[in-house]
Amino acid sequence: MGLLLATGAVAQTSSFGTSPATGDQDHVAREMVRVLKAYAVYKSGDYEAAFERYQALAEAGSVQGMTNLANMYAAGEGTGRDEARALTWYRRAAEQGSGNAMLQLALAYRDGRGTTADTEAAGRWLREAAEQDTTEAQWLLGRRLYARGEQLAGLEWIRTAAWTGNDPEAQQFLVERGEGEAGRGALDAARREAVLATLRAVDEAAGGRDAAGIVARIDRDAEIRVRLPNGAGWTRLTRAELETLWRDTFEQADAYRYRRGTPQLLATEDGVLAFSEIEERLGTAPDARELTLSEAATLRVRDGTATITRLRLDIDD
């Protein structure tokens, strides 16, 4: 939707421009050295020594140490196989934000490894892992949703895994379904034009710095999620909050440039997914700020008009 401008301005006053203290940077650097040394030992085949190193890292609070220690418990490398302990360390790493650990928790709950099988918990952790850009989790979540009839939501995650994460299984799924460049004809001309007309209307509003016009094609109850650069994760917004962000930003920006790349469209009987890369420039040289937005919009087409019902905006600078 070209909504990067508004969210970018918010980020500029919060997470942008901040950096860890020198002491924190030194700590991270030292931890990385220890992780790399532990990996070198593991790669050499000395699993017992690697286990000891990862255990020390994990107990000192290293997320990578926790994840690798859990892997070794799960595989029985350098120690006896213990899926319950593996689960404990995966959980600790997941609670610290490790997408890979979240995925392993999801699989453990799905298969009942180290715990009682729990479909609900598996689904919850799988979604958390997907939100952390864990490609395999995105593919598995997408396939799970698609199989149970939530085709649009499923295709969104499958597409993300295929195009952003280059997951071969996700890519093959889309090829077999006739998606991507070769499958564009699967979307009938009328729905295609309705979707493109909505995107053009949003683009024209953004170019005209019209905040109300930007959100006019978004459903009032739409699910809107935004992730800012260097942010803690995804943030949910209402349509009204999104409009306010746009309006405030337009008032602050002395210059603005906007360009949407060619959107990629995927269709099901229930609606259309539109994926776009949007480039925005805020301000004038030499202080201009260039931002990129990966946008995924779900649109419902009725009576020749496409309305946005779900929007994901992943922002990068």
Secondary structure by P-SEA (a helix, b strand, c coil): ccaaaaaaaaaaaccccccccaaaaaaaaaaaaaaaaaaaaaaacaaaaaaaaaaaaaaaccaaaaaaaaaaaaacccccccaaaaaaaaaaaaaaccaaaaaaaaaaaaacccccccaaaaaaaaaaaaaacaaaaaaaaaaaaaaacaaaaaaaaaaaaacccccaaaaaaaaaacccccccccccaaaaaaaaaaaaaaaaaaaaccccccccccccccbbbbbccccccbbbbcaaaaaaaaaaaaacccbbbbbbcbbbbbbcccbbbbbbbbbbbccccccbbbbbbbbbbbbbbcccbbbbcbbbbbbcc
